[in-house]
Amino acid sequence: MVPDGIPWSAGALVDRAGLKGAAIGGARVSPAHGNFIVNDGAATARDIRALIERCRADVRQRFGVDLREEIVYLGDH
């Protein structure tokens, strides 16, 4: 369950799950806002997709909330 006082927003849930700054390859969860994935200049599409999936899995495991993506993927990873 989402703890009292934590907004039901993706950024807040990612933050509360301890994922700010988490990285896979060149992709990183923004240390400023948990709802943004940033590219350090070397991230591949596969890195970004893997980091998104890690965030979704960690939030699901910790809070029982399934995050929905609001993006469209073009092509394969």
Secondary structure, DSSP 8 states (H G I E B T S, - for coil): ---TT--S-HHHHHHHTT-TT-EETTEEE-SS-TT-EEE-S---HHHHHHHHHHHHHHHHHHH-----------S--
